[in-house]
Amino acid sequence: MDIVSAQGLIKDYNGLRAVDSVDFAIRQGECFGFLGPNGAGKTTVMRVISCFLPPTAGLVTVFGMDVARNPSMIKSRIGVMPQDINLDPDLSVLENLIVYARYFDIRKKDAVRLAWVLLDFVEMRDKANVKIDQLSGGMKHRLLLARALVNNPDLLILDEPTTGLDPHSRRAVWDKLNHLKFRNTTLLLTTHYMEEAEKLCDRVAIMDSGKIVAVDAPEGLMAAHGGNLENVYLKLTGRSLAD
């Protein structure tokens, strides 16, 4: 069963085409990744799927519902971990989760219990009463992940989930995402880290200049084109992921 489907997705900004007629489908329970450099169109695709941007043209469905017609129903069933750190600095770690739960009409008593469960999952129980500006970058990312799970989403969307993290913190986030995969949570992520795509993704869509140039399992792409994903990207697009 496909959780997400896009047919002929186009997104324009002020006359510029950010996403150019892309087609893809994401299966239930898989981790699907969009791999490409900044400006490739990855984040725009994610924002359309998350119902934060309407498509200019084409059909995008999530859980079988049109993103342009059923945004509220879709948002209630997805979790979003943004690239930017947008935690409330005036609240503690625990309070950030409890307040966020209100957006999903979760009763405070249940929200408190849930917040503790999520803090245990991301191994931050001992930081419950700490303010956000006292956390390391890795801890902030783990808290963003916990917050994205408040509504027990059927689809978890992660935009560059480990950008700026040191290798140890990056692997700590990967461990949690792999645990969610084991629980059959559908994951959708953008990344420009080849190792991240290889470690997490069942399938990868390689994007360049608003287009999808290939979709396959990482090992399939590497077998078909030779070398690692960096070399695959270079062969398919003529430029490096670092460009």
C-alpha angles and dihedrals in degrees: 000000000000115000093186129026130179126187120184094341112188126176123183129189117197092328095318119113109227095171119029118201100308127177126195143137130211119209126220112268098013131115107233120188136195109212123195146099126282110292095029092115098255098124092044091056090049092050091052091050089047090053093242093115127035116228117249090218140347133053124282120180130185118191085354092301126119111246090217094054106032108034096140094051092047094047091053090062102042134073121211127202105190127210092236123069102245100163117139106259092199093062133067123247092262093045092053090061096042094050092046090054089064090071087067095046092248111162114247093242090053092042092056092050091046092048091057091049091052093047088054090050093054091038096242103118090119090056095053096115097037121112118241097248089060093061127095120240091257092052092050090054091049090050090050088053091050091049091051089057096052094103094043091243125212088212125034116201118199122186110201091327097188104033111143095011125129116245094261094051091044091055091047089058090046090054091056093047091050088052089054090050089054087055088055095250111157110237128197118184143167120215143158092200111102093200091052091054091047094048098045113021128088088190134011131205110206110214130196129169093348096310134103107233099179141002124195144109111295091247090049092053092047093047092049097046105022132240127035127321091273089060091044091054091048092051094047099043106021093237141078126259086239092063 
